[in-house]
């Protein structure tokens, strides 16, 4: 019976440690700041559209 208690405590410790590690991993991945540096060259797109309009008219 004493060994059964040790086994149950061991599995409970592994279970709690797994939950703790999972929560810490999810927290660190959610706290990351994502820097999206997207540069869009609007002038080229607009010039292309204007030239396309001139060709069709």
N, C-alpha and C positions, 0 to 999 in steps of 0.2 A: 504493500500500500504506500510505503514511503517513496518507492521508486516511481509510482504512478503520479504522485504529487509533483515530483521533480520534472517528469516529462510534461505534465500539464503546464507547469510554470515556465518551462523552456519554450514550449509552443506559444504561450501567451506573450512572452517577451519578444519572440521573433515576430509575432503578429503586430504588436504595438510598435516595434522598431520599423517594420515595413510600412505601416501607416504613417509614422513620423517622417520617414525618408520620402515617401510619396508626396506628402503635404509640402515639405520643404522644396522639393523639386518643382512642383506645380507653382508654388509661390515665386520662386526665382524666375521661372519662365514667364510668368504673368507680369512681373515688375520690370521687364526689359523695355527700354524705350527704343522704338523703331524710328530711325531717321530716314525718311524717304526724301531723297534729294533728286527730284525729277525735274529736269529742265526741258521745257517744250519750246521749240522755236516757232512761235506763232507767225512771225513775219513771213517765213518761207511758205507755210501753209496758206496764208492769206494771199500771197503773191501768186501761188499756183492756182488758187481758185479764181483770182481776178484774170489771169491769163487764159484760163479755160473759158471764162465768160466771154472774153473778147473774141476768142476763136469761134464760139458758137453764134455770136451775134452778127 
